[in-house]
Amino acid sequence: MADGFIVPSTAAPETDAQHRLRGPIHAQRHVRIVCIGAGASGLLMAYKLQKHFTNYSLQVYEKNSEVSGTWFENRYPG
């Protein structure tokens, strides 16, 4: 404020992402995770997340009607 006038700020407004990143680097925050494929690796990832983390949401995308990836698409032997 100079001589009774308000000086407009030239700084750009803070974005939501900038606001969320402020604070301690190890602060607890919700994490959204996307997994492509519900094969062995995707299922293991879901298991490990459930076992070791609490504040997350997981969305798994699978192109087939059932889980198990290659094992669903192929029948062995033959």
Secondary structure, DSSP 8 states (H G I E B T S, - for coil): -BTTB-----S----HHHHHH-S-TT----EEEEEE--SHHHHHHHHHHHHH-SSEEEEEE-SSSSS-THHHH--S--
